[in-house]
Amino acid sequence: MAQNLWERIQRGMEAGFDAALSAVHTITEKAGETIELTRLRREKARLENKITKELADVGHSVYQKISNEKLNDIAKELGIEEKLKEITKEEERMVEIDKRITTEQDSVDKKQNVNEKK
């Protein structure tokens, strides 16, 4: 009878060990899949970012060429005349803002200099 009890304990331990090994295998497999999915998603995001930057560079080159050489016929053909006008207005606005920033910064600097001298 003691041997039967030991055999049952041994079978129970083996079953528990097998279940634990199976769980570890499943967890490891799922972790590996998750790691691979994460790696692939990061790689895809990196490539999307790179392509976006390259497209921006191409767009900037096209914009400069059309603007500098007054290629209005090409802009019209591409259907981007309005966008070019919009960009020109926004660039002019940026110049105005830069001037205001400089003026404001000068004012702040002067106030700081006065306060430091006190």
C-alpha positions as a Markdown table, in Angstrom:
| # | Residue | x | y | z |
|---|---|---|---|---|
| 1 | Met | 0.0 | 0.0 | 0.0 |
| 2 | Ala | 2.8 | 2.4 | 0.8 |
| 3 | Gln | 4.2 | 1.7 | -2.7 |
| 4 | Asn | 0.9 | 2.6 | -4.3 |
| 5 | Leu | 0.8 | 5.8 | -2.4 |
| 6 | Trp | 4.4 | 6.6 | -3.5 |
| 7 | Glu | 3.5 | 5.7 | -7.1 |
| 8 | Arg | 0.5 | 8.1 | -7.0 |
| 9 | Ile | 2.6 | 10.8 | -5.5 |
| 10 | Gln | 5.3 | 10.2 | -8.1 |
| 11 | Arg | 2.7 | 10.3 | -11.0 |
| 12 | Gly | 1.2 | 13.4 | -9.5 |
| 13 | Met | 4.6 | 15.1 | -9.4 |
| 14 | Glu | 5.4 | 14.0 | -12.9 |
| 15 | Ala | 2.0 | 15.3 | -14.1 |
| 16 | Gly | 2.6 | 18.6 | -12.3 |
| 17 | Phe | 6.1 | 18.8 | -13.8 |
| 18 | Asp | 4.8 | 18.1 | -17.3 |
| 19 | Ala | 2.1 | 20.8 | -16.8 |
| 20 | Ala | 4.7 | 23.3 | -15.6 |
| 21 | Leu | 7.0 | 22.5 | -18.5 |
| 22 | Ser | 4.1 | 22.9 | -20.9 |
| 23 | Ala | 3.1 | 26.2 | -19.4 |
| 24 | Val | 6.7 | 27.5 | -19.5 |
| 25 | His | 6.9 | 26.4 | -23.2 |
| 26 | Thr | 3.6 | 28.2 | -24.0 |
| 27 | Ile | 4.7 | 31.3 | -22.1 |
| 28 | Thr | 8.1 | 31.3 | -23.8 |
| 29 | Glu | 6.5 | 30.8 | -27.2 |
| 30 | Lys | 4.0 | 33.6 | -26.7 |
| 31 | Ala | 6.7 | 35.9 | -25.3 |
| 32 | Gly | 8.8 | 35.2 | -28.4 |
| 33 | Glu | 5.8 | 36.0 | -30.7 |
| 34 | Thr | 5.1 | 39.2 | -28.7 |
| 35 | Ile | 8.8 | 40.2 | -29.0 |
| 36 | Glu | 8.8 | 39.5 | -32.8 |
| 37 | Leu | 5.5 | 41.5 | -33.2 |
| 38 | Thr | 6.9 | 44.4 | -31.3 |
| 39 | Arg | 10.1 | 44.3 | -33.3 |
| 40 | Leu | 8.2 | 44.3 | -36.6 |
| 41 | Arg | 6.0 | 47.1 | -35.5 |
| 42 | Arg | 9.0 | 49.2 | -34.4 |
| 43 | Glu | 10.7 | 48.5 | -37.7 |
| 44 | Lys | 7.5 | 49.5 | -39.6 |
| 45 | Ala | 7.2 | 52.7 | -37.7 |
| 46 | Arg | 10.9 | 53.5 | -38.3 |
| 47 | Leu | 10.4 | 53.0 | -42.0 |
| 48 | Glu | 7.2 | 55.1 | -42.1 |
| 49 | Asn | 9.1 | 57.9 | -40.3 |
| 50 | Lys | 12.0 | 57.6 | -42.8 |
| 51 | Ile | 9.7 | 57.7 | -45.8 |
| 52 | Thr | 7.8 | 60.7 | -44.4 |
| 53 | Lys | 11.1 | 62.6 | -44.0 |
| 54 | Glu | 12.2 | 61.6 | -47.5 |
| 55 | Leu | 8.9 | 62.7 | -48.9 |
| 56 | Ala | 9.2 | 66.0 | -47.0 |
| 57 | Asp | 12.6 | 66.5 | -48.5 |
| 58 | Val | 11.3 | 65.8 | -52.0 |
| 59 | Gly | 8.4 | 68.1 | -51.4 |
| 60 | His | 10.7 | 70.8 | -50.2 |
| 61 | Ser | 12.9 | 70.4 | -53.3 |
| 62 | Val | 9.9 | 70.6 | -55.6 |
| 63 | Tyr | 8.6 | 73.7 | -53.7 |
| 64 | Gln | 11.9 | 75.4 | -53.9 |
| 65 | Lys | 12.3 | 74.7 | -57.6 |
| 66 | Ile | 8.8 | 75.9 | -58.5 |
| 67 | Ser | 9.0 | 79.0 | -56.3 |
| 68 | Asn | 12.5 | 80.1 | -57.3 |
| 69 | Glu | 12.0 | 79.6 | -61.0 |
| 70 | Lys | 8.4 | 80.8 | -61.0 |
| 71 | Leu | 7.2 | 77.6 | -62.6 |
| 72 | Asn | 3.5 | 78.5 | -62.3 |
| 73 | Asp | 2.5 | 76.3 | -65.2 |
| 74 | Ile | 3.9 | 73.3 | -63.5 |
| 75 | Ala | 2.2 | 74.3 | -60.2 |
| 76 | Lys | -1.1 | 74.6 | -62.1 |
| 77 | Glu | -0.6 | 71.3 | -63.8 |
| 78 | Leu | 0.1 | 69.6 | -60.5 |
| 79 | Gly | -2.9 | 71.3 | -58.9 |
| 80 | Ile | -0.8 | 72.9 | -56.1 |
| 81 | Glu | -1.1 | 76.6 | -56.9 |
| 82 | Glu | -3.3 | 77.3 | -53.9 |
| 83 | Lys | -1.1 | 75.3 | -51.6 |
| 84 | Leu | 1.9 | 77.3 | -52.8 |
| 85 | Lys | 0.1 | 80.6 | -52.1 |
| 86 | Glu | -0.8 | 79.3 | -48.7 |
| 87 | Ile | 2.8 | 78.4 | -47.9 |
| 88 | Thr | 4.0 | 81.8 | -49.1 |
| 89 | Lys | 1.6 | 83.5 | -46.8 |
| 90 | Glu | 2.6 | 81.3 | -43.9 |
| 91 | Glu | 6.3 | 81.9 | -44.5 |
| 92 | Glu | 5.6 | 85.7 | -44.5 |
| 93 | Arg | 3.7 | 85.2 | -41.2 |
| 94 | Met | 6.7 | 83.3 | -39.7 |
| 95 | Val | 9.0 | 86.2 | -40.6 |
| 96 | Glu | 6.7 | 88.6 | -38.8 |
| 97 | Ile | 6.6 | 86.3 | -35.8 |
| 98 | Asp | 10.4 | 86.0 | -35.8 |
| 99 | Lys | 10.6 | 89.8 | -35.7 |
| 100 | Arg | 8.2 | 90.0 | -32.8 |
| 101 | Ile | 10.1 | 87.2 | -30.9 |
| 102 | Thr | 13.4 | 89.2 | -31.4 |
| 103 | Thr | 11.7 | 92.4 | -30.1 |
| 104 | Glu | 10.2 | 90.6 | -27.1 |
| 105 | Gln | 13.4 | 88.8 | -26.3 |
| 106 | Asp | 15.3 | 92.1 | -26.5 |
| 107 | Ser | 12.8 | 93.6 | -24.1 |
| 108 | Val | 13.1 | 90.7 | -21.6 |
| 109 | Asp | 16.9 | 90.9 | -21.9 |
| 110 | Lys | 16.9 | 94.6 | -21.1 |
| 111 | Lys | 14.7 | 94.1 | -18.1 |
| 112 | Gln | 17.0 | 91.3 | -16.8 |
| 113 | Asn | 20.1 | 93.5 | -17.3 |
| 114 | Val | 18.4 | 96.3 | -15.3 |
| 115 | Asn | 17.5 | 93.9 | -12.5 |
| 116 | Glu | 20.9 | 92.4 | -12.4 |
| 117 | Lys | 22.5 | 95.9 | -12.0 |
| 118 | Lys | 20.4 | 96.6 | -8.9 |
